[in-house]
Amino acid sequence: MKWILKTFNELTLKEFHDIIQLRLDIFVVEQDCPYLDLDGKDFKAYHFFGQLDDGSEKIVAYTRIFAPGDYFKEASIGRVVVHADYRKDGIGFQLMEKSAEQISILFKVDVIKIGAQLYLKNFYESLGFKKIGEGYLEDGIPHIYMIKK
């Protein structure tokens, strides 16, 4: 797995296409949740993704990373997605750990806030996140805010 961090302007058209395709495949098709993925926040996010190193350059894991103040007061990770064929390989854990490392390097902070789908609460807790506040619905899916300090 090759891990890559880019700003929006550094992404190639193919990379952006493949990222959007992965996000739509999971968030819209797999989760049966029609929502507006292109929310205008891709422009200010860092795009962190894992590509297979088998020569195909297939993107199989992805997050958006935000500086403190760009999404929440704290730094943030969002649009966390791993291709269905690679979820049993521990790539989700690697993706989140490496995304947190990028936040520490880029912004010199360790506090991270996320808006997580409720069914993934245990996954995020295993990475050190703790639930804060009340739950909420986003696009008809139960979510919770979580923070890691």
MODELLER restraints for C-alpha pairs under 7 A, 6 or more apart:
rsr = mdl.restraints
at = mdl.atoms
rsr.add(forms.Gaussian(group=physical.xy_distance, feature=features.Distance(at['CA:1:A'], at['CA:50:A']), mean=6.05, stdev=0.5))
rsr.add(forms.Gaussian(group=physical.xy_distance, feature=features.Distance(at['CA:1:A'], at['CA:51:A']), mean=5.65, stdev=0.5))
rsr.add(forms.Gaussian(group=physical.xy_distance, feature=features.Distance(at['CA:1:A'], at['CA:52:A']), mean=4.87, stdev=0.5))
rsr.add(forms.Gaussian(group=physical.xy_distance, feature=features.Distance(at['CA:1:A'], at['CA:53:A']), mean=5.23, stdev=0.5))
rsr.add(forms.Gaussian(group=physical.xy_distance, feature=features.Distance(at['CA:2:A'], at['CA:50:A']), mean=5.49, stdev=0.5))
rsr.add(forms.Gaussian(group=physical.xy_distance, feature=features.Distance(at['CA:2:A'], at['CA:51:A']), mean=5.14, stdev=0.5))
rsr.add(forms.Gaussian(group=physical.xy_distance, feature=features.Distance(at['CA:2:A'], at['CA:52:A']), mean=6.28, stdev=0.5))
rsr.add(forms.Gaussian(group=physical.xy_distance, feature=features.Distance(at['CA:2:A'], at['CA:53:A']), mean=5.89, stdev=0.5))
rsr.add(forms.Gaussian(group=physical.xy_distance, feature=features.Distance(at['CA:3:A'], at['CA:49:A']), mean=5.71, stdev=0.5))
rsr.add(forms.Gaussian(group=physical.xy_distance, feature=features.Distance(at['CA:3:A'], at['CA:50:A']), mean=4.51, stdev=0.5))
rsr.add(forms.Gaussian(group=physical.xy_distance, feature=features.Distance(at['CA:3:A'], at['CA:51:A']), mean=6.45, stdev=0.5))
rsr.add(forms.Gaussian(group=physical.xy_distance, feature=features.Distance(at['CA:4:A'], at['CA:48:A']), mean=5.64, stdev=0.5))
rsr.add(forms.Gaussian(group=physical.xy_distance, feature=features.Distance(at['CA:4:A'], at['CA:49:A']), mean=5.38, stdev=0.5))
rsr.add(forms.Gaussian(group=physical.xy_distance, feature=features.Distance(at['CA:4:A'], at['CA:50:A']), mean=6.35, stdev=0.5))
rsr.add(forms.Gaussian(group=physical.xy_distance, feature=features.Distance(at['CA:5:A'], at['CA:46:A']), mean=6.70, stdev=0.5))
rsr.add(forms.Gaussian(group=physical.xy_distance, feature=features.Distance(at['CA:5:A'], at['CA:47:A']), mean=5.64, stdev=0.5))
rsr.add(forms.Gaussian(group=physical.xy_distance, feature=features.Distance(at['CA:5:A'], at['CA:48:A']), mean=4.44, stdev=0.5))
rsr.add(forms.Gaussian(group=physical.xy_distance, feature=features.Distance(at['CA:5:A'], at['CA:49:A']), mean=6.63, stdev=0.5))
rsr.add(forms.Gaussian(group=physical.xy_distance, feature=features.Distance(at['CA:6:A'], at['CA:46:A']), mean=5.69, stdev=0.5))
rsr.add(forms.Gaussian(group=physical.xy_distance, feature=features.Distance(at['CA:6:A'], at['CA:47:A']), mean=5.24, stdev=0.5))
rsr.add(forms.Gaussian(group=physical.xy_distance, feature=features.Distance(at['CA:6:A'], at['CA:48:A']), mean=6.55, stdev=0.5))
rsr.add(forms.Gaussian(group=physical.xy_distance, feature=features.Distance(at['CA:7:A'], at['CA:45:A']), mean=6.59, stdev=0.5))
rsr.add(forms.Gaussian(group=physical.xy_distance, feature=features.Distance(at['CA:7:A'], at['CA:46:A']), mean=4.69, stdev=0.5))
rsr.add(forms.Gaussian(group=physical.xy_distance, feature=features.Distance(at['CA:7:A'], at['CA:47:A']), mean=5.99, stdev=0.5))
rsr.add(forms.Gaussian(group=physical.xy_distance, feature=features.Distance(at['CA:8:A'], at['CA:42:A']), mean=6.47, stdev=0.5))
rsr.add(forms.Gaussian(group=physical.xy_distance, feature=features.Distance(at['CA:8:A'], at['CA:43:A']), mean=5.41, stdev=0.5))
rsr.add(forms.Gaussian(group=physical.xy_distance, feature=features.Distance(at['CA:8:A'], at['CA:45:A']), mean=6.87, stdev=0.5))
rsr.add(forms.Gaussian(group=physical.xy_distance, feature=features.Distance(at['CA:8:A'], at['CA:46:A']), mean=6.67, stdev=0.5))
rsr.add(forms.Gaussian(group=physical.xy_distance, feature=features.Distance(at['CA:8:A'], at['CA:47:A']), mean=6.90, stdev=0.5))
rsr.add(forms.Gaussian(group=physical.xy_distance, feature=features.Distance(at['CA:18:A'], at['CA:59:A']), mean=6.66, stdev=0.5))
rsr.add(forms.Gaussian(group=physical.xy_distance, feature=features.Distance(at['CA:19:A'], at['CA:59:A']), mean=6.94, stdev=0.5))
rsr.add(forms.Gaussian(group=physical.xy_distance, feature=features.Distance(at['CA:22:A'], at['CA:83:A']), mean=6.92, stdev=0.5))
rsr.add(forms.Gaussian(group=physical.xy_distance, feature=features.Distance(at['CA:23:A'], at['CA:81:A']), mean=6.71, stdev=0.5))
rsr.add(forms.Gaussian(group=physical.xy_distance, feature=features.Distance(at['CA:27:A'], at['CA:33:A']), mean=6.45, stdev=0.5))
rsr.add(forms.Gaussian(group=physical.xy_distance, feature=features.Distance(at['CA:28:A'], at['CA:34:A']), mean=5.21, stdev=0.5))
rsr.add(forms.Gaussian(group=physical.xy_distance, feature=features.Distance(at['CA:28:A'], at['CA:35:A']), mean=6.85, stdev=0.5))
rsr.add(forms.Gaussian(group=physical.xy_distance, feature=features.Distance(at['CA:35:A'], at['CA:139:A']), mean=6.52, stdev=0.5))
rsr.add(forms.Gaussian(group=physical.xy_distance, feature=features.Distance(at['CA:45:A'], at['CA:64:A']), mean=5.79, stdev=0.5))
rsr.add(forms.Gaussian(group=physical.xy_distance, feature=features.Distance(at['CA:45:A'], at['CA:65:A']), mean=5.48, stdev=0.5))
rsr.add(forms.Gaussian(group=physical.xy_distance, feature=features.Distance(at['CA:45:A'], at['CA:66:A']), mean=5.19, stdev=0.5))
rsr.add(forms.Gaussian(group=physical.xy_distance, feature=features.Distance(at['CA:46:A'], at['CA:64:A']), mean=5.73, stdev=0.5))
rsr.add(forms.Gaussian(group=physical.xy_distance, feature=features.Distance(at['CA:46:A'], at['CA:65:A']), mean=4.95, stdev=0.5))
rsr.add(forms.Gaussian(group=physical.xy_distance, feature=features.Distance(at['CA:46:A'], at['CA:66:A']), mean=6.44, stdev=0.5))
rsr.add(forms.Gaussian(group=physical.xy_distance, feature=features.Distance(at['CA:47:A'], at['CA:63:A']), mean=6.18, stdev=0.5))
rsr.add(forms.Gaussian(group=physical.xy_distance, feature=features.Distance(at['CA:47:A'], at['CA:64:A']), mean=4.93, stdev=0.5))
rsr.add(forms.Gaussian(group=physical.xy_distance, feature=features.Distance(at['CA:47:A'], at['CA:65:A']), mean=6.35, stdev=0.5))
rsr.add(forms.Gaussian(group=physical.xy_distance, feature=features.Distance(at['CA:48:A'], at['CA:62:A']), mean=5.66, stdev=0.5))
rsr.add(forms.Gaussian(group=physical.xy_distance, feature=features.Distance(at['CA:48:A'], at['CA:63:A']), mean=5.31, stdev=0.5))
rsr.add(forms.Gaussian(group=physical.xy_distance, feature=features.Distance(at['CA:48:A'], at['CA:64:A']), mean=6.24, stdev=0.5))
rsr.add(forms.Gaussian(group=physical.xy_distance, feature=features.Distance(at['CA:48:A'], at['CA:99:A']), mean=6.98, stdev=0.5))
rsr.add(forms.Gaussian(group=physical.xy_distance, feature=features.Distance(at['CA:49:A'], at['CA:59:A']), mean=6.72, stdev=0.5))
rsr.add(forms.Gaussian(group=physical.xy_distance, feature=features.Distance(at['CA:49:A'], at['CA:61:A']), mean=5.41, stdev=0.5))
rsr.add(forms.Gaussian(group=physical.xy_distance, feature=features.Distance(at['CA:49:A'], at['CA:62:A']), mean=4.21, stdev=0.5))
rsr.add(forms.Gaussian(group=physical.xy_distance, feature=features.Distance(at['CA:49:A'], at['CA:63:A']), mean=6.42, stdev=0.5))
rsr.add(forms.Gaussian(group=physical.xy_distance, feature=features.Distance(at['CA:50:A'], at['CA:59:A']), mean=5.70, stdev=0.5))
rsr.add(forms.Gaussian(group=physical.xy_distance, feature=features.Distance(at['CA:50:A'], at['CA:60:A']), mean=5.92, stdev=0.5))
rsr.add(forms.Gaussian(group=physical.xy_distance, feature=features.Distance(at['CA:50:A'], at['CA:61:A']), mean=4.95, stdev=0.5))
rsr.add(forms.Gaussian(group=physical.xy_distance, feature=features.Distance(at['CA:50:A'], at['CA:62:A']), mean=6.39, stdev=0.5))
rsr.add(forms.Gaussian(group=physical.xy_distance, feature=features.Distance(at['CA:51:A'], at['CA:57:A']), mean=5.19, stdev=0.5))
rsr.add(forms.Gaussian(group=physical.xy_distance, feature=features.Distance(at['CA:51:A'], at['CA:58:A']), mean=5.24, stdev=0.5))
rsr.add(forms.Gaussian(group=physical.xy_distance, feature=features.Distance(at['CA:51:A'], at['CA:59:A']), mean=4.37, stdev=0.5))
rsr.add(forms.Gaussian(group=physical.xy_distance, feature=features.Distance(at['CA:51:A'], at['CA:60:A']), mean=6.02, stdev=0.5))
rsr.add(forms.Gaussian(group=physical.xy_distance, feature=features.Distance(at['CA:52:A'], at['CA:58:A']), mean=5.45, stdev=0.5))
rsr.add(forms.Gaussian(group=physical.xy_distance, feature=features.Distance(at['CA:52:A'], at['CA:59:A']), mean=6.58, stdev=0.5))
rsr.add(forms.Gaussian(group=physical.xy_distance, feature=features.Distance(at['CA:60:A'], at['CA:82:A']), mean=5.66, stdev=0.5))
rsr.add(forms.Gaussian(group=physical.xy_distance, feature=features.Distance(at['CA:60:A'], at['CA:83:A']), mean=4.96, stdev=0.5))
rsr.add(forms.Gaussian(group=physical.xy_distance, feature=features.Distance(at['CA:61:A'], at['CA:81:A']), mean=5.65, stdev=0.5))
rsr.add(forms.Gaussian(group=physical.xy_distance, feature=features.Distance(at['CA:61:A'], at['CA:82:A']), mean=4.32, stdev=0.5))
rsr.add(forms.Gaussian(group=physical.xy_distance, feature=features.Distance(at['CA:61:A'], at['CA:83:A']), mean=6.28, stdev=0.5))
rsr.add(forms.Gaussian(group=physical.xy_distance, feature=features.Distance(at['CA:61:A'], at['CA:95:A']), mean=6.84, stdev=0.5))
rsr.add(forms.Gaussian(group=physical.xy_distance, feature=features.Distance(at['CA:62:A'], at['CA:80:A']), mean=5.87, stdev=0.5))
rsr.add(forms.Gaussian(group=physical.xy_distance, feature=features.Distance(at['CA:62:A'], at['CA:81:A']), mean=5.37, stdev=0.5))
rsr.add(forms.Gaussian(group=physical.xy_distance, feature=features.Distance(at['CA:62:A'], at['CA:82:A']), mean=6.57, stdev=0.5))
rsr.add(forms.Gaussian(group=physical.xy_distance, feature=features.Distance(at['CA:63:A'], at['CA:77:A']), mean=6.44, stdev=0.5))
rsr.add(forms.Gaussian(group=physical.xy_distance, feature=features.Distance(at['CA:63:A'], at['CA:78:A']), mean=5.73, stdev=0.5))
rsr.add(forms.Gaussian(group=physical.xy_distance, feature=features.Distance(at['CA:63:A'], at['CA:79:A']), mean=5.28, stdev=0.5))
rsr.add(forms.Gaussian(group=physical.xy_distance, feature=features.Distance(at['CA:63:A'], at['CA:80:A']), mean=4.63, stdev=0.5))
rsr.add(forms.Gaussian(group=physical.xy_distance, feature=features.Distance(at['CA:63:A'], at['CA:81:A']), mean=6.60, stdev=0.5))
rsr.add(forms.Gaussian(group=physical.xy_distance, feature=features.Distance(at['CA:64:A'], at['CA:77:A']), mean=5.66, stdev=0.5))
rsr.add(forms.Gaussian(group=physical.xy_distance, feature=features.Distance(at['CA:64:A'], at['CA:78:A']), mean=5.06, stdev=0.5))
rsr.add(forms.Gaussian(group=physical.xy_distance, feature=features.Distance(at['CA:64:A'], at['CA:79:A']), mean=5.83, stdev=0.5))
rsr.add(forms.Gaussian(group=physical.xy_distance, feature=features.Distance(at['CA:65:A'], at['CA:76:A']), mean=5.82, stdev=0.5))
rsr.add(forms.Gaussian(group=physical.xy_distance, feature=features.Distance(at['CA:65:A'], at['CA:77:A']), mean=4.70, stdev=0.5))
rsr.add(forms.Gaussian(group=physical.xy_distance, feature=features.Distance(at['CA:65:A'], at['CA:78:A']), mean=6.50, stdev=0.5))
rsr.add(forms.Gaussian(group=physical.xy_distance, feature=features.Distance(at['CA:66:A'], at['CA:75:A']), mean=5.59, stdev=0.5))
rsr.add(forms.Gaussian(group=physical.xy_distance, feature=features.Distance(at['CA:66:A'], at['CA:76:A']), mean=5.03, stdev=0.5))
rsr.add(forms.Gaussian(group=physical.xy_distance, feature=features.Distance(at['CA:66:A'], at['CA:77:A']), mean=6.36, stdev=0.5))
rsr.add(forms.Gaussian(group=physical.xy_distance, feature=features.Distance(at['CA:67:A'], at['CA:75:A']), mean=4.79, stdev=0.5))
rsr.add(forms.Gaussian(group=physical.xy_distance, feature=features.Distance(at['CA:67:A'], at['CA:76:A']), mean=6.75, stdev=0.5))
rsr.add(forms.Gaussian(group=physical.xy_distance, feature=features.Distance(at['CA:67:A'], at['CA:107:A']), mean=6.59, stdev=0.5))
rsr.add(forms.Gaussian(group=physical.xy_distance, feature=features.Distance(at['CA:68:A'], at['CA:74:A']), mean=4.39, stdev=0.5))
rsr.add(forms.Gaussian(group=physical.xy_distance, feature=features.Distance(at['CA:68:A'], at['CA:75:A']), mean=4.00, stdev=0.5))
rsr.add(forms.Gaussian(group=physical.xy_distance, feature=features.Distance(at['CA:74:A'], at['CA:111:A']), mean=6.35, stdev=0.5))
rsr.add(forms.Gaussian(group=physical.xy_distance, feature=features.Distance(at['CA:74:A'], at['CA:112:A']), mean=5.80, stdev=0.5))
rsr.add(forms.Gaussian(group=physical.xy_distance, feature=features.Distance(at['CA:74:A'], at['CA:113:A']), mean=5.94, stdev=0.5))
rsr.add(forms.Gaussian(group=physical.xy_distance, feature=features.Distance(at['CA:75:A'], at['CA:111:A']), mean=6.59, stdev=0.5))
rsr.add(forms.Gaussian(group=physical.xy_distance, feature=features.Distance(at['CA:75:A'], at['CA:112:A']), mean=4.99, stdev=0.5))
rsr.add(forms.Gaussian(group=physical.xy_distance, feature=features.Distance(at['CA:75:A'], at['CA:113:A']), mean=6.30, stdev=0.5))
rsr.add(forms.Gaussian(group=physical.xy_distance, feature=features.Distance(at['CA:76:A'], at['CA:112:A']), mean=5.24, stdev=0.5))
rsr.add(forms.Gaussian(group=physical.xy_distance, feature=features.Distance(at['CA:76:A'], at['CA:113:A']), mean=5.05, stdev=0.5))
rsr.add(forms.Gaussian(group=physical.xy_distance, feature=features.Distance(at['CA:76:A'], at['CA:114:A']), mean=5.72, stdev=0.5))
rsr.add(forms.Gaussian(group=physical.xy_distance, feature=features.Distance(at['CA:77:A'], at['CA:114:A']), mean=5.89, stdev=0.5))
rsr.add(forms.Gaussian(group=physical.xy_distance, feature=features.Distance(at['CA:78:A'], at['CA:114:A']), mean=6.61, stdev=0.5))
rsr.add(forms.Gaussian(group=physical.xy_distance, feature=features.Distance(at['CA:82:A'], at['CA:92:A']), mean=6.28, stdev=0.5))
rsr.add(forms.Gaussian(group=physical.xy_distance, feature=features.Distance(at['CA:103:A'], at['CA:109:A']), mean=6.71, stdev=0.5))
rsr.add(forms.Gaussian(group=physical.xy_distance, feature=features.Distance(at['CA:104:A'], at['CA:110:A']), mean=5.62, stdev=0.5))
rsr.add(forms.Gaussian(group=physical.xy_distance, feature=features.Distance(at['CA:110:A'], at['CA:149:A']), mean=6.03, stdev=0.5))
rsr.add(forms.Gaussian(group=physical.xy_distance, feature=features.Distance(at['CA:111:A'], at['CA:148:A']), mean=5.52, stdev=0.5))
rsr.add(forms.Gaussian(group=physical.xy_distance, feature=features.Distance(at['CA:111:A'], at['CA:149:A']), mean=4.43, stdev=0.5))
rsr.add(forms.Gaussian(group=physical.xy_distance, feature=features.Distance(at['CA:112:A'], at['CA:147:A']), mean=5.60, stdev=0.5))
rsr.add(forms.Gaussian(group=physical.xy_distance, feature=features.Distance(at['CA:112:A'], at['CA:148:A']), mean=5.19, stdev=0.5))
rsr.add(forms.Gaussian(group=physical.xy_distance, feature=features.Distance(at['CA:112:A'], at['CA:149:A']), mean=6.67, stdev=0.5))
rsr.add(forms.Gaussian(group=physical.xy_distance, feature=features.Distance(at['CA:113:A'], at['CA:146:A']), mean=5.72, stdev=0.5))
rsr.add(forms.Gaussian(group=physical.xy_distance, feature=features.Distance(at['CA:113:A'], at['CA:147:A']), mean=4.40, stdev=0.5))
rsr.add(forms.Gaussian(group=physical.xy_distance, feature=features.Distance(at['CA:113:A'], at['CA:148:A']), mean=6.52, stdev=0.5))
rsr.add(forms.Gaussian(group=physical.xy_distance, feature=features.Distance(at['CA:114:A'], at['CA:145:A']), mean=5.72, stdev=0.5))
rsr.add(forms.Gaussian(group=physical.xy_distance, feature=features.Distance(at['CA:114:A'], at['CA:146:A']), mean=5.33, stdev=0.5))
rsr.add(forms.Gaussian(group=physical.xy_distance, feature=features.Distance(at['CA:114:A'], at['CA:147:A']), mean=6.37, stdev=0.5))
rsr.add(forms.Gaussian(group=physical.xy_distance, feature=features.Distance(at['CA:115:A'], at['CA:143:A']), mean=6.41, stdev=0.5))
rsr.add(forms.Gaussian(group=physical.xy_distance, feature=features.Distance(at['CA:115:A'], at['CA:144:A']), mean=5.67, stdev=0.5))
rsr.add(forms.Gaussian(group=physical.xy_distance, feature=features.Distance(at['CA:115:A'], at['CA:145:A']), mean=4.53, stdev=0.5))
rsr.add(forms.Gaussian(group=physical.xy_distance, feature=features.Distance(at['CA:115:A'], at['CA:146:A']), mean=6.36, stdev=0.5))
rsr.add(forms.Gaussian(group=physical.xy_distance, feature=features.Distance(at['CA:116:A'], at['CA:143:A']), mean=5.31, stdev=0.5))
rsr.add(forms.Gaussian(group=physical.xy_distance, feature=features.Distance(at['CA:116:A'], at['CA:144:A']), mean=5.34, stdev=0.5))
rsr.add(forms.Gaussian(group=physical.xy_distance, feature=features.Distance(at['CA:116:A'], at['CA:145:A']), mean=6.11, stdev=0.5))
rsr.add(forms.Gaussian(group=physical.xy_distance, feature=features.Distance(at['CA:116:A'], at['CA:146:A']), mean=6.92, stdev=0.5))
rsr.add(forms.Gaussian(group=physical.xy_distance, feature=features.Distance(at['CA:117:A'], at['CA:142:A']), mean=6.00, stdev=0.5))
rsr.add(forms.Gaussian(group=physical.xy_distance, feature=features.Distance(at['CA:117:A'], at['CA:143:A']), mean=4.29, stdev=0.5))
rsr.add(forms.Gaussian(group=physical.xy_distance, feature=features.Distance(at['CA:117:A'], at['CA:144:A']), mean=6.41, stdev=0.5))
rsr.add(forms.Gaussian(group=physical.xy_distance, feature=features.Distance(at['CA:118:A'], at['CA:142:A']), mean=5.54, stdev=0.5))
rsr.add(forms.Gaussian(group=physical.xy_distance, feature=features.Distance(at['CA:118:A'], at['CA:143:A']), mean=4.72, stdev=0.5))
rsr.add(forms.Gaussian(group=physical.xy_distance, feature=features.Distance(at['CA:118:A'], at['CA:144:A']), mean=5.80, stdev=0.5))
rsr.add(forms.Gaussian(group=physical.xy_distance, feature=features.Distance(at['CA:128:A'], at['CA:148:A']), mean=5.84, stdev=0.5))
rsr.add(forms.Gaussian(group=physical.xy_distance, feature=features.Distance(at['CA:129:A'], at['CA:146:A']), mean=5.74, stdev=0.5))
rsr.add(forms.Gaussian(group=physical.xy_distance, feature=features.Distance(at['CA:129:A'], at['CA:147:A']), mean=5.10, stdev=0.5))
rsr.add(forms.Gaussian(group=physical.xy_distance, feature=features.Distance(at['CA:129:A'], at['CA:148:A']), mean=4.41, stdev=0.5))
rsr.add(forms.Gaussian(group=physical.xy_distance, feature=features.Distance(at['CA:130:A'], at['CA:146:A']), mean=5.13, stdev=0.5))
rsr.add(forms.Gaussian(group=physical.xy_distance, feature=features.Distance(at['CA:130:A'], at['CA:147:A']), mean=5.36, stdev=0.5))
rsr.add(forms.Gaussian(group=physical.xy_distance, feature=features.Distance(at['CA:130:A'], at['CA:148:A']), mean=6.35, stdev=0.5))
rsr.add(forms.Gaussian(group=physical.xy_distance, feature=features.Distance(at['CA:131:A'], at['CA:144:A']), mean=6.75, stdev=0.5))
rsr.add(forms.Gaussian(group=physical.xy_distance, feature=features.Distance(at['CA:131:A'], at['CA:145:A']), mean=5.90, stdev=0.5))
rsr.add(forms.Gaussian(group=physical.xy_distance, feature=features.Distance(at['CA:131:A'], at['CA:146:A']), mean=4.30, stdev=0.5))
rsr.add(forms.Gaussian(group=physical.xy_distance, feature=features.Distance(at['CA:131:A'], at['CA:147:A']), mean=6.58, stdev=0.5))
rsr.add(forms.Gaussian(group=physical.xy_distance, feature=features.Distance(at['CA:132:A'], at['CA:145:A']), mean=5.56, stdev=0.5))
rsr.add(forms.Gaussian(group=physical.xy_distance, feature=features.Distance(at['CA:132:A'], at['CA:146:A']), mean=5.40, stdev=0.5))
rsr.add(forms.Gaussian(group=physical.xy_distance, feature=features.Distance(at['CA:132:A'], at['CA:147:A']), mean=6.88, stdev=0.5))
rsr.add(forms.Gaussian(group=physical.xy_distance, feature=features.Distance(at['CA:133:A'], at['CA:145:A']), mean=6.62, stdev=0.5))
rsr.add(forms.Gaussian(group=physical.xy_distance, feature=features.Distance(at['CA:134:A'], at['CA:144:A']), mean=6.71, stdev=0.5))
rsr.add(forms.Gaussian(group=physical.xy_distance, feature=features.Distance(at['CA:135:A'], at['CA:142:A']), mean=6.84, stdev=0.5))
rsr.add(forms.Gaussian(group=physical.xy_distance, feature=features.Distance(at['CA:135:A'], at['CA:143:A']), mean=5.64, stdev=0.5))
rsr.add(forms.Gaussian(group=physical.xy_distance, feature=features.Distance(at['CA:135:A'], at['CA:144:A']), mean=4.54, stdev=0.5))
rsr.add(forms.Gaussian(group=physical.xy_distance, feature=features.Distance(at['CA:136:A'], at['CA:142:A']), mean=5.82, stdev=0.5))
rsr.add(forms.Gaussian(group=physical.xy_distance, feature=features.Distance(at['CA:136:A'], at['CA:143:A']), mean=5.27, stdev=0.5))
rsr.add(forms.Gaussian(group=physical.xy_distance, feature=features.Distance(at['CA:136:A'], at['CA:144:A']), mean=6.20, stdev=0.5))
rsr.add(forms.Gaussian(group=physical.xy_distance, feature=features.Distance(at['CA:137:A'], at['CA:143:A']), mean=5.78, stdev=0.5))
